Amino acid sequence: MATAVHIRPARAADGDAIVALILPIQQQEFGIAVTREGQPDLADIDGFYRRGAGDFWLACAGERVVGSIALLDIGQGQAALRKMFVARDFRGRDHGVAQRLLDHLVAESAARGLREIFLGTTAQFLAAHRFYEKNGFSQIDRADLPAAFPVMAVDSRFYVRRPSGGAPA
C-alpha cells in the first residue's frame, strides 16, 4: 500500500528538509554543481517566494518531505515555476506526487489570477520535458521569456502554460 501524501505550504521549520530533498537531486542525480549557499531562496522562502501571488508547497508522506514546488510572482500576471523536485522513491504514476504538486500549483495560479506560468529546465531532464508537455506546457524560445523571468545558469529549455487555458492578455 502506498504511503498517503498530502500537499501543504512550506513552513520556516522545513528549511533543512527542503535542502535535504533538493540538493542530492541537483548534485548527485543530475551532476549540477550547486550548493545550498548558491540558492539563497532556500534560506528565505517566505521573503523570496511569498510575495504577490507566489508561494512554496511541499508534498509530505507523514512528516517526511518527499516533494516541492514553488511559484515566483514576476509581475504582469506572470509567474515562474521553481524548485519542483520529487524524492526518487516517490516518483512515477503509482505515487502521483509530481502530478499532485503541479495540479496544486496550476489551481493556485488560476485562483490567484495569474495568466501565465513560465519555467526553465535543463536539456538532460527528459522525463521532466515529457511531464510538462503532457500537462499543457508549450516549449518556447528563451527570447520569448518575460524580461523579469529569472533564468538560471543551467536552464536551456523553456516552457509556458496559461493556468486558465486562455490566451495571454
N, C-alpha and C positions, 0 to 999 in steps of 0.2 A: 504494500500500500504506500502510495506517495505521501510525503510529508506535506501537510497543509501549509500553503504560503499565503501571506497577506501583504498588501501594499500599504505603506504608511509614510507620512512625511519624515524626513530625517530630523534627528534631534541633535543638540550640541554634544551629548554624550556618545554619539555614534561615530565620532571622528576616527578613532583608531580602527574600528570595524570596517569603515568605508575604505580606509587606506589598505587594510589587510585584504580586502576584496580586490581592489583596483590595481595596486602596484604589481602583484605577481602576474596578473594577466598581461599588463603592459610589458613588463620586463622579461618574464620567462616564456610566456606563450608567444608573444609577438616580437620579442627582441628590440623593444623600443627603449632607448637609453633615456629614461625619465626617472626622476626622483620625487619623493614627497615634497621636498623643498622647491622643486621646479613646477609645482602645481599649487600655488598659493590659494587658489579657490577652495581646495580641500581643507585648508586651515580656517577658512571663514565662510562656510556655506551660507549662513544667514546673510552676511554682508554682500556676498558675491552673487548668489542666486535669487534670494528672496527680495528682489526689487521689482517694482511694476508687476507684471504678470508671471514672473519667474518663480521657480520652486525646485525642490530636490526631494525625490522619493526613494524609498528602499523597499525591496522585496525581502521579507523575513520568513524563515522557517523556524517557528518558535522564536527564540531570541537571536538566532544566527542570521546575519545579513548575507543574503545569497544573490542579491541583485541591486543595481542602482540605475537611476535615470534622472537627468536634470533638464530644466528648461530655463534658458537665459534670455530674458527680455532684452532685445536690442533696439526697441523703439519702432515706431511706424506700424504697429500691429504685427510685428515680426519677432520671431524668437529663434534661438539656436538650441537644438537638441544636443546635450552634452552628457558625458560620463555614463553612457549606457554600457553596463557590464553585468555579466551573469556568471556565477561560480560554475566551474566545469561540470560538477556533479548535479547541477540543476538546469543544464541546457537541454534543448530539444523539445519536441512537441509533447512528449509524455508529461513533462513538468509544466510547460506553458508559461514559464516565468518571463521570458523576454516579451512574449505576446501580451501578457497582462501588464507589464510595465509600459510598453508602448501604447496600448489601448488606454491606459490611465492618463498618460501624458497627452495624447490626442484629445481625449474627452475634456481634460482640464484646459487645454489650449482653446478649444472651442468655447467652453464656458467663460473663459477669461477674455474672450473677444479677439483672440489672435487670428490673423488672416493667413499667415504663412509660418511654417517651421522649416528651418534650414539645418543641414548637418554636413559635417566634413568627416571623412574617414580615410583610411589608408588603402592602398592598392591591394595589400595582402589579406584584407578582411573579406574574403569572397563570400563566406556564409552570411555576413552582415549585409553585403550588397543585395543578395537574393532576398533576405528578410525584409529590408527596407522597400525594395521594389514590389514585393508581394503585398506590402502594406500601404501602397498608394504613393510612395515617394518616387519622384522622377529625377533622373540624373540631369544635372545642369553643368555648364562650364563655370569655372572659377570666376570669370569675368561677369557672370550673371548674379553673383552674390551681392547682397546689400553691402554698402560701404562699412556698416557697423558690425558685420559678421566677423567674429574672432577666428581667423584662420590659424590653425596650429601648424607648426613646422612639419609635422608628419602627414598632414592632410593632402591628399592628391585627388580625391574623388568627392564630389559634392552632390547633394540632393535637396529637393524642396517638396513639401506637402502642404496642402491647404486643408486645415482641420475640418472646415465645414463642407469641403468638397467643391466650393465655389471658386470662381476666378478671382485673382487678386484685384483689389480696388485701384 
